[in-house]
């Protein structure tokens, strides 16, 4: 899982990746934010190149083209904002729209999501984890600071939740299923962002914990396709139960940890009609998680009891992450801190 730490060049690119994100979220000028995004992008592309995945070079090229296009749009916004005069005050709406669209492209939110599942399909699970979690921090924090166009935001919320729910129904690749799940969670995070920054931070931290535990399982099992789960002879009953609990938490089923941020958003929305739509779409997301679990738990495989097949090496971190993902009911008092 952590073979990056063996390669010194990977360590260097990982450090510059962290520095680029920190530079973007801590700067108070547009050129510095743009430079931080560029450092982050140019550091992540070498990390995507792994020798064991033949399609990683194709995914890195696609990622570079999309991010370079979004960066050029963002640079155009910076130039327009510098040259904006009093007689061009009507241009503020268009500049704000361009900025919002640029950052939505960078994080992979709908309707600019087309590149996200394709890039995820060619990556290793370590890089998928970085793309789903860390690479979203800088665009989201920048969206928090610029007061984005709310029309674009609400449109992206509705489309992200819809695409993330329906798009994962006909997928057989677990990486694409996790990609569409991430698009669905982006919609919820954008909704949390429109309510308060602290609510977004809680949602993002919990999403990082739960998705990390799922991706650690898939990495340990070398699982990339839907039909590999029930046929994997190295999966014991304990591993299956831990995967099931983490999937339920990622789907937001109470009383798991993943339910807490969604419940906070539902409470903070003050009976807006969009919340009913978001909850209904989350049920569809939970359906394709349940489909994975049922095939894994109900289908059996033929294996002799004296077989010498090595069982999956479960490190201490996997049960610990499962306990954190499923012990959400102990954090339920946090809900009452929010009006």
N, C-alpha and C positions, 0 to 999 in steps of 0.2 A: 504493500500500500504506500509506504513512504520511501520508495526507491529514489525519489527526487533528491533526498538528503545524501545519496551516495555520490552523485555527480556534482563536482564543484561549479560547473557552468550553470546547472539548474538552480543551485543555491543563489548564484549571482542574479539570475533572472527573476527568481522568486523575491529577492530583496528589492530589486528595482520595481517589481510589480506592486509590492506593498507601498513603496515610496511614491509611485505614481498616483495611487489612490489617495494616499494621505495628502499629497500636494494638491489634488483637485478639491478635496473636501475642506481643506484648511485655508485656501487662498481667498483673497477678497478682490481679485481682479480677473477679468475674463481671459486675458492671454495666459496667465498662470494656470487657470483651470484647464484651458485647452492643452497646454504643455503637459500637465499631469495626465490627462486622458491619453495623449500620444505616448508618453512613457509607459503607461499601463498597457496599452495595446501592443507596443513593440516588445514588451517584456513577456507578454502572454503567448505570443506566436511561437517563440522557440520552445516554450514549455509544452505546446501542443504537439510538437514533433517527437513522437515516440517510435522506436524501431519495431515494436511488436504490433503496431497497428498500421496497416498499409494505407488506409484511407485518411490518416492524420494529416498528411501533406495537402490533400485536397480540401479537408476541412479548414486547415489554417489559411489557405489561399482565399476561400470563401469568406472566412471571418475577416481577413485583412481588407478585402474589397468592400464589404459592408461597412466596417468601422471607418475606413478611409473616406467613404462617401459621406457618412454622418459627420466626421470631423471637418470635412471641407464645408459642409453646410453650416456647422457651428462657427467656423472661421469667417464665413460670409456674414453671419449674424454679428460677430464682433466688429467687423469692418463697418457694417451698416449702423450699428449703435454708436460708433465713434464719430461718424459723419452726420448723424441725425441733428438737424437744426430745428428751430422753432416752427418754421413753415412746413416741416416734415413730421409734425406731431402725429398725423394720422398713420404714419408708418409704424408706430409703436405696436399696434395690434398685429401687424404682419410679422414683425420681428419676434414678438412673443410667441406667435404660432410656429414660426420656423424653429425657435429654440426648443419648444416643447416636443415637436416632431423629431428633432435631432436626438434628444435624450431618450425618447421612446424607442427609436431605432436602435440605439446603443444597448439598451437593456433587453430588447427582444419582445416588447409589448405589442399586442395586436393594435391596429392592422399591419404593423411592420414586423410581424413574427416569422415570416416565411423562412428566413435564414436559420432560425434558432434550432428547430428539430434536425435540419440537414447537417448543421455543424456538430450537434451533439452526437449524431449517429457515427461519426468518424473518430471520436475521441475515446481515450481511456476513461475509466471511472474517476481517477484522480482529477483529470482535467475537466470532466463533467461537473464535479463538485465545485471547482473554482469558477466555472462558467455560470453555474446556477446560483452561486452565493456571492463570492467576493467581487465578481465583475459587475454586479448590479449596485454596489454601494455608491460609487462615484456618481453615476447618472441620477440615482434617486435622491441623494443628498443635494445635488445641484438643482433638481426639480423643486426641492423644498425651499431653496433660497431665492429662486427667481420669480415666484408667484406666477405659475404657468397659466396658460389659457385654459379655463375650466371647461369650455366646450370640448376641446380636444381631450382633456382629461377624462370627462365622463364618457365620451365616445370610446376611448381606449379601455376604460373600466368594463363597459358592457361587452365590447368585442373580445377582450382578453379572457373574461370569464366564460363567454360562449365558446370561443375557439378552444380554450384549454379543456373544456368539458367534453365537447363533441368530437374534437380532433383526436382524442386518445381512445375512442371507442373501437376504431378499426385498425389499431396498431398491434403488431406482434413483436416489435422490438422494445425491450425494456428501457433502452435509452430514449427512444422517442416517447414512450409513455411518461417517463420522468420529465422530458422536455415540455410536453403539453401540460403536465401537472404544474410545472414551474410557471408557464404562461398563465394558468388559472390563478396561481398564488400572486402573480404580478398584479392582476386585477384587484385582488383583495388588498394588496399593499398600497396600490395607488389610491384606493378608497380610504385606507387608514391615513395616508399622507394628506388627503384633502381635509381630514378631520383634525388631526393634531400630529406633531412630530414625535411626541412620546409614544403615541399609539402605534405609529409606523415602526419605531425602534423596537417595541415589544414584539410586534408581529415578525419583524425581520430576524431577530435573535432566536425566537422559537422556531421559525422556519429553517434557520441554519442548523439548529440542533437536530430537528426531526429528519430533515433531508440528508444530513451527514450520516446519521445512523443507517438509513436505508441504503445509501450508496456504499457504505463500508460493507454491508452484507453482500451486495451485488458484486463488489470487487473481490471479496474473499471467495465467493462461489464461482467467480468467472462467468457470471450469467449475463447474456446479452440478448436472449430471445425468450419469448413467452413460453414456448414448449420445453425449455430447459429446466424450469422450476420443478414440475412433477417428476421428471426423469432423472434428476440429479441424485445419484446414489450416495453422495457424501453428506446429504442433509439428514440430520436426525430429527426426532420429534421436537426437541428443545429449540433447534434452529428454526424450524417451521413456525413454532409458536411465537418466537421473538420477531420473525419477519412479519407475521400476521399482526402483532400488536403495533409494530412500527408503521405498517400500512394504514391501520385504523387511525393512528395518531396523525399521519400525514393527510388523511382524508378529512380530519376535523371532527371525528366522532366523539361525543362526550362519553366518559369523563377524561379522555386523553389530553395530553398537553397541547396538541394541535387545535383543540376546540377553544382554548382560552382566548387567543387573539380574535378569532371570528366572533365569539360572544361579546367581546369588548366593542367590536365594530358595530354589531347589531344593536347594542345598547346605546352607542353614541350617535346612531343615525337618526334618532327621533322619528321613527315610524315612516321613513321615506320609502316610497314604492320600490325603489331599486334594490332594497335589501331582500325583498321576497324573491326577486329574480335571482339574486346572488346565491341565496340559500338553495333554490331549486336547481341551479346549475351545479352547485357543489354536490348535490345528491348524485348527479350523473358521474362526476369525478369519483365519488365513493363507489359507484357501481363497477367501474373498471378496475379499481383496487380489489373489490370483492371477487371479481372474476379471476384475477391472479391468485387470490388466496384459495378460492374453491378448487381450482385446478391443482394447486399445490398440496392441499390437505386431503382432498377426496380421491384423487387418482393415485393408484399404488404402482409400484414397480417390482419386478422380480429380482431378488437379490438373496443369495445364500447367506445364512447366518455366519458361516465360517469364512466369508469372503475377506480377502486381505486388502480391500480398498481402503486407502487412508481417509479417515474422517477429516472434516474441515477443522483446521486449527482455530479454535475460538479463543481469542485473546481476552484479557480482562476488560478491555474498553467496550466490547460489543454488548455484554450483559449490562454494563454500567449505562451505556447510552440507551438501551432498551428500557431500563428502569426510569431514567429521566423522561423518556418519551411517553411512558404510560402513567407516570405518577402525576398527571396533571391535576387531579382532584385535590392534591395537597396545596396547589397554588390558587384554588378558586377564591380565597379571600381577596386576591388582587383585584378581582372583578368589581368589588364594591368600593374600591378607591376611585373609580371613574363614575362620574355622574351619568 
